[in-house]
Amino acid sequence: MAKQRFPEAEKRLFHRVFICMNCGSRMKADLAKVRSGKVKCRNCKAKKLRPIRKEHK
């Protein structure tokens, strides 16, 4: 049974959070900038980012 999260916590954990496909680090960025390729990973400088998953697989 899944726990209910507060809306404030949901926004803090998942809103505008992206994961680097190369090294796995997480960062907050704007979706439009990520899609246009203007945002790079801080660690490995890759431009391949994906949104964070909200539930475990």
CHARMM internal coordinates of N, CA and C (Angstrom, degrees):
IC EDIT
DIST 1 N 1 CA 1.4345
DIST 1 CA 1 C 1.5312
ANGL 1 N 1 CA 1 C 108.85
DIST 1 C 2 N 1.3109
ANGL 1 CA 1 C 2 N 117.43
DIHE 1 N 1 CA 1 C 2 N 126.51
DIST 2 N 2 CA 1.4535
ANGL 1 C 2 N 2 CA 122.13
DIHE 1 CA 1 C 2 N 2 CA -177.18
DIST 2 CA 2 C 1.5235
ANGL 2 N 2 CA 2 C 110.74
DIHE 1 C 2 N 2 CA 2 C -80.53
DIST 2 C 3 N 1.3187
ANGL 2 CA 2 C 3 N 114.55
DIHE 2 N 2 CA 2 C 3 N 144.77
DIST 3 N 3 CA 1.4576
ANGL 2 C 3 N 3 CA 119.98
DIHE 2 CA 2 C 3 N 3 CA 177.13
DIST 3 CA 3 C 1.5219
ANGL 3 N 3 CA 3 C 109.65
DIHE 2 C 3 N 3 CA 3 C -80.96
DIST 3 C 4 N 1.3130
ANGL 3 CA 3 C 4 N 115.72
DIHE 3 N 3 CA 3 C 4 N 150.27
DIST 4 N 4 CA 1.4519
ANGL 3 C 4 N 4 CA 120.91
DIHE 3 CA 3 C 4 N 4 CA 174.40
DIST 4 CA 4 C 1.5256
ANGL 4 N 4 CA 4 C 108.31
DIHE 3 C 4 N 4 CA 4 C -82.66
DIST 4 C 5 N 1.3274
ANGL 4 CA 4 C 5 N 116.52
DIHE 4 N 4 CA 4 C 5 N 136.05
DIST 5 N 5 CA 1.4509
ANGL 4 C 5 N 5 CA 120.57
DIHE 4 CA 4 C 5 N 5 CA 176.40
DIST 5 CA 5 C 1.5272
ANGL 5 N 5 CA 5 C 109.20
DIHE 4 C 5 N 5 CA 5 C -103.79
DIST 5 C 6 N 1.3094
ANGL 5 CA 5 C 6 N 114.98
DIHE 5 N 5 CA 5 C 6 N 151.44
DIST 6 N 6 CA 1.4513
ANGL 5 C 6 N 6 CA 119.94
DIHE 5 CA 5 C 6 N 6 CA 174.58
DIST 6 CA 6 C 1.5237
ANGL 6 N 6 CA 6 C 109.36
DIHE 5 C 6 N 6 CA 6 C -71.94
DIST 6 C 7 N 1.3174
ANGL 6 CA 6 C 7 N 118.41
DIHE 6 N 6 CA 6 C 7 N 147.17
DIST 7 N 7 CA 1.4746
ANGL 6 C 7 N 7 CA 120.09
DIHE 6 CA 6 C 7 N 7 CA 178.66
DIST 7 CA 7 C 1.5218
ANGL 7 N 7 CA 7 C 113.03
DIHE 6 C 7 N 7 CA 7 C -59.62
DIST 7 C 8 N 1.3415
ANGL 7 CA 7 C 8 N 117.33
DIHE 7 N 7 CA 7 C 8 N -33.37
DIST 8 N 8 CA 1.4633
ANGL 7 C 8 N 8 CA 120.56
DIHE 7 CA 7 C 8 N 8 CA 178.58
DIST 8 CA 8 C 1.5190
ANGL 8 N 8 CA 8 C 110.92
DIHE 7 C 8 N 8 CA 8 C -66.14
DIST 8 C 9 N 1.3273
ANGL 8 CA 8 C 9 N 116.12
DIHE 8 N 8 CA 8 C 9 N -41.72
DIST 9 N 9 CA 1.4638
ANGL 8 C 9 N 9 CA 120.19
DIHE 8 CA 8 C 9 N 9 CA 178.62
DIST 9 CA 9 C 1.5189
ANGL 9 N 9 CA 9 C 110.81
DIHE 8 C 9 N 9 CA 9 C -69.24
DIST 9 C 10 N 1.3116
ANGL 9 CA 9 C 10 N 117.49
DIHE 9 N 9 CA 9 C 10 N -38.53
DIST 10 N 10 CA 1.4658
ANGL 9 C 10 N 10 CA 122.07
DIHE 9 CA 9 C 10 N 10 CA 178.00
DIST 10 CA 10 C 1.5291
ANGL 10 N 10 CA 10 C 110.25
DIHE 9 C 10 N 10 CA 10 C -59.98
DIST 10 C 11 N 1.2987
ANGL 10 CA 10 C 11 N 116.54
DIHE 10 N 10 CA 10 C 11 N -44.21
DIST 11 N 11 CA 1.4648
ANGL 10 C 11 N 11 CA 120.68
DIHE 10 CA 10 C 11 N 11 CA 179.99
DIST 11 CA 11 C 1.5246
ANGL 11 N 11 CA 11 C 110.91
DIHE 10 C 11 N 11 CA 11 C -67.03
DIST 11 C 12 N 1.3148
ANGL 11 CA 11 C 12 N 117.04
DIHE 11 N 11 CA 11 C 12 N -41.84
DIST 12 N 12 CA 1.4620
ANGL 11 C 12 N 12 CA 120.84
DIHE 11 CA 11 C 12 N 12 CA -178.73
DIST 12 CA 12 C 1.5262
ANGL 12 N 12 CA 12 C 111.48
DIHE 11 C 12 N 12 CA 12 C -65.44
DIST 12 C 13 N 1.3301
ANGL 12 CA 12 C 13 N 117.04
DIHE 12 N 12 CA 12 C 13 N -39.11
DIST 13 N 13 CA 1.4582
ANGL 12 C 13 N 13 CA 120.55
DIHE 12 CA 12 C 13 N 13 CA -175.02
DIST 13 CA 13 C 1.5202
ANGL 13 N 13 CA 13 C 113.94
DIHE 12 C 13 N 13 CA 13 C -82.78
DIST 13 C 14 N 1.3294
ANGL 13 CA 13 C 14 N 118.47
DIHE 13 N 13 CA 13 C 14 N -31.36
DIST 14 N 14 CA 1.4575
ANGL 13 C 14 N 14 CA 119.81
DIHE 13 CA 13 C 14 N 14 CA -169.44
DIST 14 CA 14 C 1.5215
ANGL 14 N 14 CA 14 C 115.72
DIHE 13 C 14 N 14 CA 14 C -122.18
DIST 14 C 15 N 1.3221
ANGL 14 CA 14 C 15 N 118.98
DIHE 14 N 14 CA 14 C 15 N -16.93
DIST 15 N 15 CA 1.4664
ANGL 14 C 15 N 15 CA 120.73
DIHE 14 CA 14 C 15 N 15 CA -175.51
DIST 15 CA 15 C 1.5211
ANGL 15 N 15 CA 15 C 109.97
DIHE 14 C 15 N 15 CA 15 C -78.84
DIST 15 C 16 N 1.3430
ANGL 15 CA 15 C 16 N 117.41
DIHE 15 N 15 CA 15 C 16 N 121.42
DIST 16 N 16 CA 1.4519
ANGL 15 C 16 N 16 CA 124.79
DIHE 15 CA 15 C 16 N 16 CA 178.46
DIST 16 CA 16 C 1.5236
ANGL 16 N 16 CA 16 C 113.58
DIHE 15 C 16 N 16 CA 16 C 65.01
DIST 16 C 17 N 1.3363
ANGL 16 CA 16 C 17 N 119.21
DIHE 16 N 16 CA 16 C 17 N 25.21
DIST 17 N 17 CA 1.4573
ANGL 16 C 17 N 17 CA 122.41
DIHE 16 CA 16 C 17 N 17 CA 179.65
DIST 17 CA 17 C 1.5207
ANGL 17 N 17 CA 17 C 108.69
DIHE 16 C 17 N 17 CA 17 C -103.32
DIST 17 C 18 N 1.3289
ANGL 17 CA 17 C 18 N 115.74
DIHE 17 N 17 CA 17 C 18 N 130.21
DIST 18 N 18 CA 1.4553
ANGL 17 C 18 N 18 CA 122.08
DIHE 17 CA 17 C 18 N 18 CA -179.07
DIST 18 CA 18 C 1.5143
ANGL 18 N 18 CA 18 C 110.08
DIHE 17 C 18 N 18 CA 18 C -127.88
DIST 18 C 19 N 1.3459
ANGL 18 CA 18 C 19 N 115.11
DIHE 18 N 18 CA 18 C 19 N 152.28
DIST 19 N 19 CA 1.4530
ANGL 18 C 19 N 19 CA 122.99
DIHE 18 CA 18 C 19 N 19 CA -178.69
DIST 19 CA 19 C 1.5248
ANGL 19 N 19 CA 19 C 108.27
DIHE 18 C 19 N 19 CA 19 C -114.80
DIST 19 C 20 N 1.3164
ANGL 19 CA 19 C 20 N 116.87
DIHE 19 N 19 CA 19 C 20 N 137.45
DIST 20 N 20 CA 1.4583
ANGL 19 C 20 N 20 CA 121.11
DIHE 19 CA 19 C 20 N 20 CA 176.51
DIST 20 CA 20 C 1.5236
ANGL 20 N 20 CA 20 C 108.81
DIHE 19 C 20 N 20 CA 20 C -74.09
DIST 20 C 21 N 1.3288
ANGL 20 CA 20 C 21 N 116.31
DIHE 20 N 20 CA 20 C 21 N 133.02
DIST 21 N 21 CA 1.4671
ANGL 20 C 21 N 21 CA 120.45
DIHE 20 CA 20 C 21 N 21 CA -179.59
DIST 21 CA 21 C 1.5304
ANGL 21 N 21 CA 21 C 111.20
DIHE 20 C 21 N 21 CA 21 C -74.73
DIST 21 C 22 N 1.3197
ANGL 21 CA 21 C 22 N 116.66
DIHE 21 N 21 CA 21 C 22 N -19.06
DIST 22 N 22 CA 1.4552
ANGL 21 C 22 N 22 CA 120.69
DIHE 21 CA 21 C 22 N 22 CA -175.99
DIST 22 CA 22 C 1.5308
ANGL 22 N 22 CA 22 C 112.07
DIHE 21 C 22 N 22 CA 22 C -89.02
DIST 22 C 23 N 1.3319
ANGL 22 CA 22 C 23 N 116.90
DIHE 22 N 22 CA 22 C 23 N -53.01
DIST 23 N 23 CA 1.4657
ANGL 22 C 23 N 23 CA 119.59
DIHE 22 CA 22 C 23 N 23 CA -174.32
DIST 23 CA 23 C 1.5228
ANGL 23 N 23 CA 23 C 114.13
DIHE 22 C 23 N 23 CA 23 C -111.38
DIST 23 C 24 N 1.3407
ANGL 23 CA 23 C 24 N 118.94
DIHE 23 N 23 CA 23 C 24 N -13.69
DIST 24 N 24 CA 1.4595
ANGL 23 C 24 N 24 CA 120.90
DIHE 23 CA 23 C 24 N 24 CA 176.25
DIST 24 CA 24 C 1.5080
ANGL 24 N 24 CA 24 C 115.48
DIHE 23 C 24 N 24 CA 24 C 88.05
DIST 24 C 25 N 1.3273
ANGL 24 CA 24 C 25 N 118.56
DIHE 24 N 24 CA 24 C 25 N 5.42
DIST 25 N 25 CA 1.4643
ANGL 24 C 25 N 25 CA 119.40
DIHE 24 CA 24 C 25 N 25 CA 179.24
DIST 25 CA 25 C 1.5216
ANGL 25 N 25 CA 25 C 109.86
DIHE 24 C 25 N 25 CA 25 C -76.08
DIST 25 C 26 N 1.3205
ANGL 25 CA 25 C 26 N 115.94
DIHE 25 N 25 CA 25 C 26 N 154.82
DIST 26 N 26 CA 1.4564
ANGL 25 C 26 N 26 CA 120.50
DIHE 25 CA 25 C 26 N 26 CA -177.84
DIST 26 CA 26 C 1.5122
ANGL 26 N 26 CA 26 C 110.01
DIHE 25 C 26 N 26 CA 26 C -111.21
DIST 26 C 27 N 1.3415
ANGL 26 CA 26 C 27 N 115.08
DIHE 26 N 26 CA 26 C 27 N 148.77
DIST 27 N 27 CA 1.4509
ANGL 26 C 27 N 27 CA 120.73
DIHE 26 CA 26 C 27 N 27 CA 178.73
DIST 27 CA 27 C 1.5131
ANGL 27 N 27 CA 27 C 109.70
DIHE 26 C 27 N 27 CA 27 C -151.95
DIST 27 C 28 N 1.3141
ANGL 27 CA 27 C 28 N 116.24
DIHE 27 N 27 CA 27 C 28 N 157.95
DIST 28 N 28 CA 1.4634
ANGL 27 C 28 N 28 CA 121.66
DIHE 27 CA 27 C 28 N 28 CA 175.57
DIST 28 CA 28 C 1.5151
ANGL 28 N 28 CA 28 C 108.18
DIHE 27 C 28 N 28 CA 28 C -100.46
DIST 28 C 29 N 1.3285
ANGL 28 CA 28 C 29 N 115.35
DIHE 28 N 28 CA 28 C 29 N 132.19
DIST 29 N 29 CA 1.4621
ANGL 28 C 29 N 29 CA 120.63
DIHE 28 CA 28 C 29 N 29 CA 179.34
DIST 29 CA 29 C 1.5146
ANGL 29 N 29 CA 29 C 108.67
DIHE 28 C 29 N 29 CA 29 C -156.49
DIST 29 C 30 N 1.3214
ANGL 29 CA 29 C 30 N 115.46
DIHE 29 N 29 CA 29 C 30 N 166.60
DIST 30 N 30 CA 1.4465
ANGL 29 C 30 N 30 CA 122.10
DIHE 29 CA 29 C 30 N 30 CA 178.93
DIST 30 CA 30 C 1.5296
ANGL 30 N 30 CA 30 C 109.57
DIHE 29 C 30 N 30 CA 30 C -80.89
DIST 30 C 31 N 1.3289
ANGL 30 CA 30 C 31 N 117.58
DIHE 30 N 30 CA 30 C 31 N 139.55
DIST 31 N 31 CA 1.4600
ANGL 30 C 31 N 31 CA 121.88
DIHE 30 CA 30 C 31 N 31 CA -176.86
DIST 31 CA 31 C 1.5252
ANGL 31 N 31 CA 31 C 111.99
DIHE 30 C 31 N 31 CA 31 C -61.56
DIST 31 C 32 N 1.3173
ANGL 31 CA 31 C 32 N 117.92
DIHE 31 N 31 CA 31 C 32 N -40.25
DIST 32 N 32 CA 1.4654
ANGL 31 C 32 N 32 CA 120.64
DIHE 31 CA 31 C 32 N 32 CA -179.26
DIST 32 CA 32 C 1.5277
ANGL 32 N 32 CA 32 C 111.26
DIHE 31 C 32 N 32 CA 32 C -63.87
DIST 32 C 33 N 1.3214
ANGL 32 CA 32 C 33 N 116.89
DIHE 32 N 32 CA 32 C 33 N -38.91
DIST 33 N 33 CA 1.4634
ANGL 32 C 33 N 33 CA 120.04
DIHE 32 CA 32 C 33 N 33 CA 179.13
DIST 33 CA 33 C 1.5213
ANGL 33 N 33 CA 33 C 111.51
DIHE 32 C 33 N 33 CA 33 C -70.12
DIST 33 C 34 N 1.3222
ANGL 33 CA 33 C 34 N 117.56
DIHE 33 N 33 CA 33 C 34 N -36.19
DIST 34 N 34 CA 1.4578
ANGL 33 C 34 N 34 CA 120.87
DIHE 33 CA 33 C 34 N 34 CA 178.54
DIST 34 CA 34 C 1.5243
ANGL 34 N 34 CA 34 C 109.75
DIHE 33 C 34 N 34 CA 34 C -66.28
DIST 34 C 35 N 1.3229
ANGL 34 CA 34 C 35 N 117.04
DIHE 34 N 34 CA 34 C 35 N -44.06
DIST 35 N 35 CA 1.4648
ANGL 34 C 35 N 35 CA 120.63
DIHE 34 CA 34 C 35 N 35 CA -179.70
DIST 35 CA 35 C 1.5166
ANGL 35 N 35 CA 35 C 112.56
DIHE 34 C 35 N 35 CA 35 C -65.37
DIST 35 C 36 N 1.3277
ANGL 35 CA 35 C 36 N 117.20
DIHE 35 N 35 CA 35 C 36 N -33.94
DIST 36 N 36 CA 1.4658
ANGL 35 C 36 N 36 CA 119.53
DIHE 35 CA 35 C 36 N 36 CA -179.28
DIST 36 CA 36 C 1.5232
ANGL 36 N 36 CA 36 C 112.33
DIHE 35 C 36 N 36 CA 36 C -82.59
DIST 36 C 37 N 1.3382
ANGL 36 CA 36 C 37 N 118.09
DIHE 36 N 36 CA 36 C 37 N -7.81
DIST 37 N 37 CA 1.4588
ANGL 36 C 37 N 37 CA 121.79
DIHE 36 CA 36 C 37 N 37 CA 176.51
DIST 37 CA 37 C 1.5136
ANGL 37 N 37 CA 37 C 114.06
DIHE 36 C 37 N 37 CA 37 C 86.02
DIST 37 C 38 N 1.3221
ANGL 37 CA 37 C 38 N 118.27
DIHE 37 N 37 CA 37 C 38 N 18.63
DIST 38 N 38 CA 1.4590
ANGL 37 C 38 N 38 CA 121.22
DIHE 37 CA 37 C 38 N 38 CA -179.05
DIST 38 CA 38 C 1.5231
ANGL 38 N 38 CA 38 C 112.71
DIHE 37 C 38 N 38 CA 38 C -85.77
DIST 38 C 39 N 1.3290
ANGL 38 CA 38 C 39 N 117.44
DIHE 38 N 38 CA 38 C 39 N -13.69
DIST 39 N 39 CA 1.4620
ANGL 38 C 39 N 39 CA 121.38
DIHE 38 CA 38 C 39 N 39 CA -176.97
DIST 39 CA 39 C 1.5202
ANGL 39 N 39 CA 39 C 108.78
DIHE 38 C 39 N 39 CA 39 C -103.29
DIST 39 C 40 N 1.3477
ANGL 39 CA 39 C 40 N 115.89
DIHE 39 N 39 CA 39 C 40 N 132.86
DIST 40 N 40 CA 1.4570
ANGL 39 C 40 N 40 CA 121.82
DIHE 39 CA 39 C 40 N 40 CA 177.52
DIST 40 CA 40 C 1.5245
ANGL 40 N 40 CA 40 C 109.41
DIHE 39 C 40 N 40 CA 40 C -119.30
DIST 40 C 41 N 1.3186
ANGL 40 CA 40 C 41 N 115.66
DIHE 40 N 40 CA 40 C 41 N 157.31
DIST 41 N 41 CA 1.4627
ANGL 40 C 41 N 41 CA 121.11
DIHE 40 CA 40 C 41 N 41 CA 175.68
DIST 41 CA 41 C 1.5239
ANGL 41 N 41 CA 41 C 109.29
DIHE 40 C 41 N 41 CA 41 C -67.76
DIST 41 C 42 N 1.3177
ANGL 41 CA 41 C 42 N 116.74
DIHE 41 N 41 CA 41 C 42 N 141.26
DIST 42 N 42 CA 1.4614
ANGL 41 C 42 N 42 CA 120.68
DIHE 41 CA 41 C 42 N 42 CA 179.94
DIST 42 CA 42 C 1.5253
ANGL 42 N 42 CA 42 C 111.62
DIHE 41 C 42 N 42 CA 42 C -71.06
DIST 42 C 43 N 1.3299
ANGL 42 CA 42 C 43 N 116.75
DIHE 42 N 42 CA 42 C 43 N -31.50
DIST 43 N 43 CA 1.4636
ANGL 42 C 43 N 43 CA 119.98
DIHE 42 CA 42 C 43 N 43 CA -175.01
DIST 43 CA 43 C 1.5163
ANGL 43 N 43 CA 43 C 112.87
DIHE 42 C 43 N 43 CA 43 C -85.55
DIST 43 C 44 N 1.3390
ANGL 43 CA 43 C 44 N 116.77
DIHE 43 N 43 CA 43 C 44 N -53.19
DIST 44 N 44 CA 1.4662
ANGL 43 C 44 N 44 CA 119.76
DIHE 43 CA 43 C 44 N 44 CA -171.05
DIST 44 CA 44 C 1.5221
ANGL 44 N 44 CA 44 C 113.52
DIHE 43 C 44 N 44 CA 44 C -110.55
DIST 44 C 45 N 1.3203
ANGL 44 CA 44 C 45 N 118.26
DIHE 44 N 44 CA 44 C 45 N -1.87
DIST 45 N 45 CA 1.4723
ANGL 44 C 45 N 45 CA 124.79
DIHE 44 CA 44 C 45 N 45 CA 177.72
DIST 45 CA 45 C 1.5287
ANGL 45 N 45 CA 45 C 113.68
DIHE 44 C 45 N 45 CA 45 C 64.96
DIST 45 C 46 N 1.3196
ANGL 45 CA 45 C 46 N 118.40
DIHE 45 N 45 CA 45 C 46 N 21.47
DIST 46 N 46 CA 1.4642
ANGL 45 C 46 N 46 CA 121.74
DIHE 45 CA 45 C 46 N 46 CA 177.14
DIST 46 CA 46 C 1.5230
ANGL 46 N 46 CA 46 C 109.16
DIHE 45 C 46 N 46 CA 46 C -80.56
DIST 46 C 47 N 1.3261
ANGL 46 CA 46 C 47 N 116.57
DIHE 46 N 46 CA 46 C 47 N 153.28
DIST 47 N 47 CA 1.4604
ANGL 46 C 47 N 47 CA 121.57
DIHE 46 CA 46 C 47 N 47 CA 179.23
DIST 47 CA 47 C 1.5201
ANGL 47 N 47 CA 47 C 111.91
DIHE 46 C 47 N 47 CA 47 C -104.58
DIST 47 C 48 N 1.3235
ANGL 47 CA 47 C 48 N 117.48
DIHE 47 N 47 CA 47 C 48 N 2.37
DIST 48 N 48 CA 1.4632
ANGL 47 C 48 N 48 CA 121.32
DIHE 47 CA 47 C 48 N 48 CA -179.95
DIST 48 CA 48 C 1.5235
ANGL 48 N 48 CA 48 C 109.07
DIHE 47 C 48 N 48 CA 48 C -87.99
DIST 48 C 49 N 1.3254
ANGL 48 CA 48 C 49 N 116.65
DIHE 48 N 48 CA 48 C 49 N 105.86
DIST 49 N 49 CA 1.4606
ANGL 48 C 49 N 49 CA 122.18
DIHE 48 CA 48 C 49 N 49 CA -179.59
DIST 49 CA 49 C 1.5186
ANGL 49 N 49 CA 49 C 109.37
DIHE 48 C 49 N 49 CA 49 C -125.29
DIST 49 C 50 N 1.3321
ANGL 49 CA 49 C 50 N 115.79
DIHE 49 N 49 CA 49 C 50 N 149.30
DIST 50 N 50 CA 1.4576
ANGL 49 C 50 N 50 CA 121.06
DIHE 49 CA 49 C 50 N 50 CA 176.94
DIST 50 CA 50 C 1.5198
ANGL 50 N 50 CA 50 C 108.20
DIHE 49 C 50 N 50 CA 50 C -129.54
DIST 50 C 51 N 1.3480
ANGL 50 CA 50 C 51 N 117.26
DIHE 50 N 50 CA 50 C 51 N 153.61
DIST 51 N 51 CA 1.4633
ANGL 50 C 51 N 51 CA 118.84
DIHE 50 CA 50 C 51 N 51 CA 175.74
DIST 51 CA 51 C 1.5297
ANGL 51 N 51 CA 51 C 110.96
DIHE 50 C 51 N 51 CA 51 C -68.97
DIST 51 C 52 N 1.3081
ANGL 51 CA 51 C 52 N 115.99
DIHE 51 N 51 CA 51 C 52 N 153.09
DIST 52 N 52 CA 1.4640
ANGL 51 C 52 N 52 CA 120.87
DIHE 51 CA 51 C 52 N 52 CA -179.61
DIST 52 CA 52 C 1.5246
ANGL 52 N 52 CA 52 C 109.33
DIHE 51 C 52 N 52 CA 52 C -73.00
DIST 52 C 53 N 1.3190
ANGL 52 CA 52 C 53 N 117.76
DIHE 52 N 52 CA 52 C 53 N 144.50
DIST 53 N 53 CA 1.4596
ANGL 52 C 53 N 53 CA 122.23
DIHE 52 CA 52 C 53 N 53 CA 177.79
DIST 53 CA 53 C 1.5192
ANGL 53 N 53 CA 53 C 108.89
DIHE 52 C 53 N 53 CA 53 C -80.37
DIST 53 C 54 N 1.3121
ANGL 53 CA 53 C 54 N 115.99
DIHE 53 N 53 CA 53 C 54 N 141.84
DIST 54 N 54 CA 1.4652
ANGL 53 C 54 N 54 CA 120.63
DIHE 53 CA 53 C 54 N 54 CA -177.49
DIST 54 CA 54 C 1.5172
ANGL 54 N 54 CA 54 C 112.67
DIHE 53 C 54 N 54 CA 54 C -89.24
DIST 54 C 55 N 1.3340
ANGL 54 CA 54 C 55 N 117.27
DIHE 54 N 54 CA 54 C 55 N -16.34
DIST 55 N 55 CA 1.4552
ANGL 54 C 55 N 55 CA 120.21
DIHE 54 CA 54 C 55 N 55 CA 179.04
DIST 55 CA 55 C 1.5165
ANGL 55 N 55 CA 55 C 108.86
DIHE 54 C 55 N 55 CA 55 C -137.70
DIST 55 C 56 N 1.3180
ANGL 55 CA 55 C 56 N 115.59
DIHE 55 N 55 CA 55 C 56 N 155.94
DIST 56 N 56 CA 1.4680
ANGL 55 C 56 N 56 CA 120.26
DIHE 55 CA 55 C 56 N 56 CA 178.37
DIST 56 CA 56 C 1.5129
ANGL 56 N 56 CA 56 C 109.72
DIHE 55 C 56 N 56 CA 56 C -71.77
DIST 56 C 57 N 1.3083
ANGL 56 CA 56 C 57 N 115.91
DIHE 56 N 56 CA 56 C 57 N 148.60
DIST 57 N 57 CA 1.4688
ANGL 56 C 57 N 57 CA 119.90
DIHE 56 CA 56 C 57 N 57 CA 176.53
DIST 57 CA 57 C 1.5079
ANGL 57 N 57 CA 57 C 110.33
DIHE 56 C 57 N 57 CA 57 C -79.48
END
COOR INIT
IC SEED 1 N 1 CA 1 C
IC BUILD
